[in-house]
């Protein structure tokens, strides 16, 4: 006996007709009838009473139907168990701190819900370090801010982020309420910025150069939490994407969008080549894309526009 025959028999009982069942199964009526007859021959009993108006199960057919339904469910559960086992294993994912503030926890929830047997290793680190780790195959996947020329990497553009000037409300140099500000007007603002190893710093310096501005950077801090604490204490202002603005703006900071169509931060999902990725890493990559898109579309990822 074959599971296919079980499904055929159950569909005939459901439809009450060989012809209707054949249409739904997308098989020929003659072929369907032959499979049912073959099943009956193996069981040495008649399962269906065929009439000119349809087909009804015999008493033996009714008894067989319940066990056939159970067999189909068990087969489906066996397939699901095999798939879960196939997507068990280990995957390492790198995220810059600002990205981790909005993406990490929703990703963890989604992975735990859909792939509970996958062991996650999430590394929160500056994008420059993540790039090096990916190059040395210490990571399977990473979010980076510039498209690499290394052709062996698999790269997908996910979203663009607007940037914001964030300052303490008491910082008179960065005052201006919630009104947008143009980058060319930031020359005299005391800025606390990440170091040159940070992808955001590279993008900002390029933007300042377009306007022949040398920014007044008074301090460099690579840790996001400490950086935002110094801003909150009024030591200076900083420039960060919407993810950081949304999280730390709750602390009473002044948040002003920077008006510059060229000053955006593009997020790329970068991974080892597909042939080098395990099923666990492939599952994680698909989940990252879905979770990130949901966060953007729902407005949770503040200041982000989906392009993936």
C-alpha positions as CSV (number, residue, x, y, z in Angstrom):
1,X,0.0,0.0,0.0
2,X,1.1,3.6,-0.7
3,X,0.2,6.8,1.0
4,X,-0.9,8.1,-2.4
5,X,-3.6,5.4,-2.4
6,X,-4.7,6.5,1.0
7,X,-5.0,10.1,-0.1
8,X,-6.9,9.0,-3.3
9,X,-9.4,7.0,-1.2
10,X,-10.0,9.8,1.3
11,X,-10.6,12.3,-1.5
12,X,-13.2,10.0,-3.1
13,X,-15.0,9.6,0.2
14,X,-14.8,13.4,0.7
15,X,-16.2,14.2,-2.8
16,X,-18.6,11.3,-3.0
17,X,-17.6,10.7,-6.6
18,X,-14.6,9.3,-8.5
19,X,-15.1,12.0,-11.2
20,X,-15.1,14.9,-8.7
21,X,-12.2,13.5,-6.8
22,X,-10.2,13.0,-10.0
23,X,-10.7,16.7,-10.9
24,X,-9.5,17.9,-7.5
25,X,-6.5,15.5,-7.5
26,X,-5.7,16.5,-11.1
27,X,-5.5,12.8,-12.2
28,X,-7.5,10.8,-14.8
29,X,-10.7,9.1,-13.6
30,X,-9.5,5.8,-15.0
31,X,-6.1,6.1,-13.2
32,X,-7.8,7.0,-9.9
33,X,-10.2,4.0,-10.3
34,X,-7.3,1.7,-10.9
35,X,-5.5,2.8,-7.8
36,X,-8.6,2.3,-5.7
37,X,-9.1,-1.2,-7.2
38,X,-5.4,-2.0,-6.5
39,X,-5.9,-0.9,-2.9
40,X,-9.0,-3.1,-2.5
41,X,-7.2,-6.1,-4.0
42,X,-4.4,-5.7,-1.5
43,X,-6.9,-5.5,1.3
44,X,-9.0,-8.3,-0.1
45,X,-12.2,-6.3,0.6
46,X,-14.3,-3.7,-1.1
47,X,-13.9,-0.2,0.2
48,X,-16.4,1.7,-2.0
49,X,-19.8,1.0,-3.4
50,X,-19.7,2.5,-6.9
51,X,-23.1,3.6,-8.4
52,X,-24.1,5.6,-11.4
53,X,-24.5,8.7,-9.1
54,X,-21.3,8.4,-7.1
55,X,-19.3,6.3,-4.7
56,X,-20.0,5.6,-1.0
57,X,-17.7,3.9,1.5
58,X,-18.7,0.4,2.6
59,X,-18.6,-0.6,6.3
60,X,-15.0,-1.8,5.7
61,X,-14.3,1.5,3.9
62,X,-15.5,3.5,6.9
63,X,-13.3,1.5,9.3
64,X,-10.3,1.9,6.9
65,X,-11.0,5.6,6.5
66,X,-10.3,6.4,10.1
67,X,-7.0,4.6,10.1
68,X,-6.0,6.1,6.7
69,X,-6.6,9.6,8.1
70,X,-4.4,8.7,11.1
71,X,-1.7,7.3,8.8
72,X,-1.7,10.5,6.7
73,X,-1.4,12.7,9.8
74,X,1.5,10.6,11.2
75,X,3.3,10.7,7.9
76,X,3.0,14.5,7.8
77,X,4.3,14.7,11.4
78,X,7.2,12.5,10.5
79,X,8.0,14.9,7.6
80,X,7.8,17.9,9.9
81,X,10.1,16.2,12.4
82,X,12.6,15.5,9.7
83,X,12.5,19.1,8.5
84,X,13.0,20.4,12.0
85,X,16.0,18.1,12.5
86,X,17.4,19.3,9.1
87,X,17.3,22.9,10.3
88,X,19.0,22.2,13.6
89,X,22.6,23.3,14.1
90,X,24.6,26.5,14.6
91,X,24.6,29.8,12.9
92,X,26.6,33.0,13.7
93,X,25.2,36.4,12.9
94,X,27.0,39.7,13.2
95,X,25.2,43.1,13.8
96,X,26.4,46.6,14.4
97,X,25.1,48.1,17.7
98,X,22.5,50.4,16.2
99,X,21.1,47.6,14.0
100,X,21.0,45.3,17.0
101,X,18.9,47.7,19.0
102,X,16.0,47.2,16.6
103,X,16.6,43.9,14.9
104,X,18.2,41.5,17.4
105,X,15.3,40.7,19.8
106,X,12.6,40.3,17.1
107,X,15.0,38.0,15.2
108,X,15.6,35.9,18.3
109,X,11.9,35.6,18.9
110,X,11.2,34.5,15.3
111,X,14.1,32.0,15.2
112,X,13.0,30.5,18.5
113,X,9.4,30.2,17.3
114,X,10.2,28.7,13.8
115,X,13.6,27.0,14.3
116,X,13.9,26.1,18.0
117,X,16.7,23.6,17.3
118,X,19.0,26.2,15.7
119,X,21.7,27.5,18.1
120,X,22.1,31.2,17.6
121,X,25.4,33.1,18.1
122,X,24.8,36.8,17.7
123,X,27.8,39.1,17.8
124,X,27.3,42.9,18.3
125,X,30.3,44.7,17.0
126,X,31.3,47.6,14.7
127,X,30.7,46.9,11.0
128,X,34.5,47.1,10.2
129,X,35.2,44.3,12.6
130,X,32.2,42.3,11.3
131,X,33.6,42.6,7.8
132,X,36.9,41.1,9.0
133,X,35.2,38.3,10.8
134,X,33.1,37.4,7.7
135,X,36.3,37.4,5.6
136,X,37.9,34.9,8.0
137,X,34.7,32.8,8.1
138,X,34.1,33.5,11.8
139,X,30.6,34.6,10.8
140,X,27.9,33.1,8.6
141,X,25.9,36.3,8.1
142,X,26.3,39.9,8.9
143,X,24.6,43.3,8.5
144,X,27.1,45.7,6.8
145,X,26.7,49.3,5.6
146,X,28.6,49.2,2.3
147,X,28.6,46.8,-0.6
148,X,31.8,44.9,-0.8
149,X,33.6,44.1,-4.0
150,X,34.5,40.6,-2.8
151,X,32.5,38.6,-5.4
152,X,32.5,35.4,-3.4
153,X,30.2,37.0,-0.9
154,X,26.4,36.9,-1.2
155,X,25.0,40.4,-0.8
156,X,21.4,41.7,-0.6
157,X,20.4,45.3,-0.1
158,X,17.7,45.4,2.6
159,X,16.8,49.0,3.6
160,X,17.9,52.6,3.7
161,X,18.0,54.6,7.0
162,X,17.7,58.3,7.4
163,X,20.1,60.0,9.9
164,X,19.2,62.2,12.8
165,X,21.0,64.8,14.9
166,X,20.6,63.8,18.5
167,X,21.3,66.1,21.3
168,X,20.5,67.0,24.9
169,X,17.6,69.5,25.1
170,X,19.9,71.7,27.2
171,X,22.6,71.7,24.5
172,X,22.1,75.2,23.0
173,X,24.5,74.5,20.1
174,X,22.2,71.8,18.9
175,X,18.9,73.5,19.7
176,X,16.1,73.9,17.2
177,X,13.3,71.8,18.5
178,X,12.2,69.0,16.2
179,X,12.7,70.9,12.9
180,X,14.9,69.2,10.3
181,X,18.5,70.4,9.9
182,X,20.8,70.4,6.9
183,X,24.2,68.9,7.2
184,X,25.9,72.0,5.9
185,X,24.6,73.8,9.0
186,X,26.4,71.4,11.4
187,X,29.9,72.8,11.1
188,X,29.9,74.4,14.5
189,X,28.0,71.7,16.4
190,X,30.1,69.8,19.0
191,X,29.9,66.2,17.8
192,X,30.6,63.0,19.6
193,X,31.1,60.3,17.0
194,X,32.2,56.7,16.6
195,X,35.8,56.1,15.3
196,X,36.8,55.6,11.7
197,X,36.3,51.9,11.9
198,X,32.6,52.5,12.1
199,X,30.7,52.5,8.7
200,X,28.6,55.4,9.8
201,X,31.6,57.6,10.4
202,X,32.9,57.0,6.9
203,X,29.5,58.0,5.3
204,X,29.3,61.1,7.4
205,X,32.8,62.3,6.6
206,X,32.1,61.9,2.9
207,X,28.9,64.0,3.3
208,X,30.8,66.7,5.1
209,X,33.5,66.8,2.4
210,X,30.8,67.4,-0.2
211,X,30.2,70.8,1.5
212,X,33.9,71.4,2.3
213,X,33.0,71.2,6.0
214,X,35.4,70.0,8.7
215,X,33.2,68.8,11.5
216,X,33.9,69.8,15.1
217,X,34.4,66.3,16.6
218,X,35.2,66.7,20.2
219,X,35.2,63.0,21.2
220,X,35.1,59.5,19.7
221,X,33.2,56.7,21.4
222,X,32.6,53.3,19.8
223,X,30.2,51.9,22.4
224,X,26.6,53.0,21.5
225,X,25.3,53.1,25.1
226,X,28.1,55.2,26.4
227,X,28.0,57.5,23.4
228,X,24.3,58.2,24.0
229,X,24.9,58.7,27.7
230,X,27.5,61.4,27.0
231,X,25.0,63.1,24.7
232,X,22.3,62.9,27.3
233,X,24.7,64.6,29.8
234,X,25.2,67.5,27.4
235,X,28.8,66.9,26.4
236,X,27.8,67.2,22.7
237,X,25.5,66.0,20.0
238,X,25.8,62.9,17.7
239,X,24.5,61.7,14.4
240,X,22.8,58.3,14.4
241,X,20.2,56.4,12.3
242,X,16.5,56.1,13.2
243,X,17.0,52.9,15.2
244,X,19.2,54.6,17.7
245,X,17.0,57.7,17.7
246,X,13.9,55.8,18.4
247,X,15.4,53.8,21.3
248,X,17.3,56.6,23.0
249,X,14.9,59.4,22.2
250,X,12.7,58.0,24.9
251,X,15.2,59.5,27.4
252,X,14.2,63.0,26.5
253,X,16.8,63.7,23.9
254,X,16.2,66.2,21.0
255,X,15.8,64.3,17.7
256,X,16.1,66.2,14.4
257,X,16.1,64.6,11.0
258,X,19.1,65.6,8.8
259,X,18.0,66.9,5.3
260,X,20.3,65.4,2.7
261,X,19.1,63.0,0.0
262,X,22.5,61.6,-0.4
263,X,23.1,61.0,3.4
264,X,21.4,57.7,4.0
265,X,22.8,54.5,5.5
266,X,22.1,51.4,3.4
267,X,21.9,48.1,5.2
268,X,23.2,45.1,3.4
269,X,22.7,41.5,4.4
270,X,26.0,39.8,3.6
271,X,26.8,36.1,3.9
272,X,29.2,33.4,2.8
273,X,28.3,32.0,-0.7
274,X,25.2,29.9,-0.8
275,X,27.1,26.7,-1.4
276,X,29.0,27.4,1.9
277,X,26.0,28.0,4.0
278,X,24.4,25.3,6.1
279,X,20.6,24.8,6.1
280,X,20.6,26.6,9.5
281,X,22.3,29.6,8.1
282,X,20.0,29.7,5.0
283,X,17.0,29.5,7.3
284,X,18.4,32.4,9.4
285,X,19.0,34.5,6.4
286,X,15.4,34.1,5.2
287,X,14.2,35.0,8.7
288,X,16.4,38.1,8.9
289,X,14.9,39.4,5.6
290,X,11.3,38.7,6.8
291,X,11.8,40.2,10.2
292,X,13.5,43.3,8.9
293,X,10.8,43.9,6.3
294,X,8.1,43.5,9.0
295,X,9.9,46.0,11.3
296,X,10.1,48.6,8.5
297,X,6.5,48.2,7.2
298,X,5.1,48.4,10.8
299,X,7.1,51.6,11.5
300,X,9.0,50.0,14.4
301,X,12.3,50.5,12.5
302,X,12.1,54.3,12.6
303,X,13.4,56.3,9.7
304,X,13.9,53.2,7.5
305,X,12.7,52.6,3.9
306,X,12.5,49.0,2.6
307,X,14.3,48.4,-0.7
308,X,14.8,44.6,-0.5
